[in-house]
Amino acid sequence: MSELSASNPAERASALVRLTARLTELFDIETRHFEAREPHKAFDLQDEKMQLANIYRRETQLAASDPERLSGLDPALKASLRRNVEALDAAVARNGRVVEALKEITEGLVKAIADEAIRQKAQNAGYGPQSANASRIGSIAINQRA
């Protein structure tokens, strides 16, 4: 399914209100999982989130190219749709900030691990009894509580 099933603008707007509410909820749940440093819990949300995001993207493209798709809406329905779209935009922005922060943390951890591996390797380089093990990198313990 790539677009909403609706026979008139009011039905389409009502369906968009429901779709944006659910999509906002999914982004908020995912963001909470990321903030709790439990990104693995967000995995189960991805299929539904992507499907709804694709429908939303398609509907916004269609509405931009054909304004009649959402014309003549009751002011209350139009306001509800606008509020939901604004809430979705805010949820996506919050999610993006958290994802960017997690990316920076992950990159920092990877760099720290690589630096430690290089340090350990350099420590064993040179002459003497330990030099035979210069190609060996010591162990590094990592847990999920970074």
ZIZI-V473445 format. One record per residue. D_CENTER is the distance of its C-alpha to the mean C-alpha in Angstrom with 1 decimal. Layout:
BEGIN
D_CENTER / D_CENTER
END
This chain:
BEGIN
21.9 / 20.7 / 22.2 / 23.4 / 26.9 / 28.9 / 32.5 / 32.5 / 30.4 / 30.6 / 29.2 / 26.4 / 25.5 / 25.7 / 23.4 / 20.9 / 21.2 / 20.4 / 17.5 / 15.9 / 16.7 / 15.1 / 11.9 / 11.9 / 12.8 / 10.0 / 7.3 / 9.9 / 10.5 / 7.1 / 7.5 / 11.0 / 10.5 / 8.8 / 11.6 / 14.1 / 13.3 / 12.9 / 9.7 / 12.0 / 12.3 / 8.9 / 10.1 / 12.5 / 10.2 / 8.8 / 12.2 / 12.8 / 9.6 / 10.2 / 13.8 / 13.7 / 11.6 / 14.3 / 17.0 / 16.0 / 15.9 / 19.2 / 20.8 / 20.1 / 21.6 / 24.5 / 25.1 / 25.2 / 27.8 / 29.7 / 30.0 / 32.2 / 29.3 / 28.7 / 32.2 / 34.5 / 32.1 / 33.4 / 32.5 / 31.0 / 28.7 / 27.8 / 27.0 / 24.9 / 22.8 / 22.5 / 21.5 / 18.8 / 17.4 / 17.6 / 15.8 / 13.0 / 12.9 / 13.1 / 10.2 / 7.9 / 9.8 / 9.6 / 5.8 / 6.3 / 9.4 / 8.3 / 6.1 / 9.3 / 11.5 / 10.5 / 11.0 / 14.3 / 15.4 / 14.9 / 16.8 / 19.4 / 19.9 / 20.5 / 22.9 / 24.7 / 25.2 / 26.5 / 28.7 / 30.1 / 30.9 / 32.7 / 34.5 / 35.7 / 36.8 / 38.7 / 40.3 / 42.0 / 43.2 / 46.8 / 50.1 / 51.3 / 50.5 / 46.7 / 46.5 / 46.7 / 43.2 / 41.7 / 39.3 / 38.0 / 34.8 / 34.8 / 32.4 / 29.3 / 27.9 / 24.2 / 22.7 / 19.4 / 20.3 / 19.6
END
